[in-house]
Amino acid sequence: MTPTLVGGCLRLEGGSNDSSETATTRPESNATVDDRTTTSTTATGVVASAAMNEEFGTGTPGELAVTVANNTTTGFEGEVLVLFDREVQSARSVEVAADDERTVALSVDALDVGERTVSVEVRGPDVRVVAFERTMGAQASPVALEWGTEYNEPGSTRSRSYICSALSVESPDGTLARYDVGTFPEGLRFLAGTYDGNPENREGVDRWFGGGDSGTVMMFDGVDLRAATTLRLSGRLADTLESLPVTCRMGSVEVAERTWGRDGEHAIPLTLQE
C-alpha cells in the first residue's frame, strides 16, 4: 500500500475497488499474513481507509481517523482496531448502515523508541479488512529534558533553568555526536524550551534552556539513539539554583531522573537499562 500526503495528513488506503490494489481481507483467526498479500474485498463489500497526522511516529501523540464504507444491502457492526506489532492498542466499535460510510477517531499514543509495525484493521462477523500495515517509528525520536525548577530574572518573563554551551550523545564505544548549541548545528533541532542569544554577553556561544510545560525538546537527526547511553551537557545551572531536578523523556517514555548540582557532571541516561 502506498502512502500519500493529502492536506498535511499522511493518508493510507485499503479496500479500493481498483483492481491494481485492494485491501487485505483475512478470515477471522489469529493467523498472520504478509502485508504484501492482497485479495479482493468484493465478497464482503466492506472497505476502509485511514488518515493520520503526519507527525505520527516521531513521538508525537495524535489521532487516527478511519473511514469504513459498507457497500452491501445489510448493516455492518464491528470494530476498528489499531495494532502495534500485531498487539491491539486501541479499539472502537463501529456501526455502518447499508450503502453508507462512517468515520471514527482513535487516539493513538506516540510510538516509543524503536520501530513498530503499525496496523489498522476493521473486524466484524466474517470480516477482517486491513486498512493499512507498515513499519513506522524512525530512529530519530524527540528527547525532552523536563526541568524541575527555574530561575526568573527580575523584570523578565523568561523562565531559565540551565545555560548550555555544548552537548554530546555518547555510547559505551565513545561519542556519537557533539554539538555547539549556541549556533544551529547540523543534525540538531530544538523544538521547544530554548532561548537564542547570549544574555550575559559572555565569551563563546551559550544557549538558555528552560520554559514551557514540555521542557527543552530536541531532535537528533542522523544519530541512532538506540546505540546511545548518555546525554552529556556542558554548562551551568541558572543563577540562584543550587540543584536542578531533570527528567529525560524519549518519545513518550520516561527514561531517567537525575538531580544536578552546581558542581559535578551534568549528564543523564538515554537508556532504561542504565
Residue, then its C-alpha position, 0 to 999 in steps of 0.5 A: m500500500t502506498p502512502t500519500l500526503v493529502g492536506g498535511c495528513l499522511r493518508l493510507e488506503g485499503g479496500s479500493n475497488d481498483s483492481s491494481e490494489t485492494a485491501t487485505t481481507r483475512p478470515e477471522s483467526n489469529a493467523t498472520v499474513d504478509d502485508r504484501t498479500t492482497t485479495s479482493t474485498t468484493a465478497t464482503g463489500v466492506v472497505a476502509s481507509a485511514a488518515m493520520n497526522e503526519e507527525f505520527g511516529t516521531g513521538t508525537p501523540g495524535e489521532l487516527a481517523v478511519t473511514v469504513a464504507n459498507n457497500t452491501t444491502t445489510g448493516f455492518e457492526g464491528e470494530v476498528l482496531v489499531l495494532f502495534d506489532r500485531e498487539v491491539q492498542s486501541a479499539r472502537s466499535v463501529e456501526v455502518a448502515a447499508d450503502d453508507e460510510r462512517t468515520v471514527a477517531l482513535s487516539v493513538d499514543a506516540l510510538d516509543v523508541g524503536e520501530r513498530t509495525v503499525s496496523v489498522e484493521v476493521r473486524g466484524p462477523d466474517v470480516r477482517v479488512v486491513a486498512f493499512e500495515r507498515t513499519m513506522g517509528a524512525q530512529a530519530s525520536p524527540v528527547a525532552l529534558e523536563w526541568g524541575t525548577e527555574y530561575n526568573e530574572p527580575g523584570s523578565t518573563r523568561s523562565r531559565s533553568y540551565i545555560c548550555s554551551a555544548l552537548s554530546v550523545e555518547s555510547p559505551d564505544g565513545t561519542l556519537a555526536r557533539y554539538d555547539v548549541g549556541t549556533f544551529p548545528e547540523g543534525l540538531r533541532f530544538l523544538a521547544g524550551t530554548y532561548d537564542g542569544n547570549p544574555e550575559n554577553r559572555e565569551g563563546v556561544d551559550r544557549w538558555f534552556g528552560g520554559g514551557d510545560s514540555g521542557t527543552v525538546m530536541m531532535f537528533d537527526g542522523v544519530d541512532l539513539r538506540a546505540a546511545t547511553t548518555l546525554r552529556l551537557s556542558g554548562r551551568l545551572a541558572d543563577t540562584l539554583e543550587s540543584l536542578p531536578v531533570t527528567c529525560r523523556m524519549g518519545s513518550v517514555e520516561v527514561a531517567e531522573r537525575t538531580w544536578g548540582r552546581d558542581g559535578e557532571h551534568a549528564i543523564p541516561l538515554t537508556l532504561q537499562e542504565 
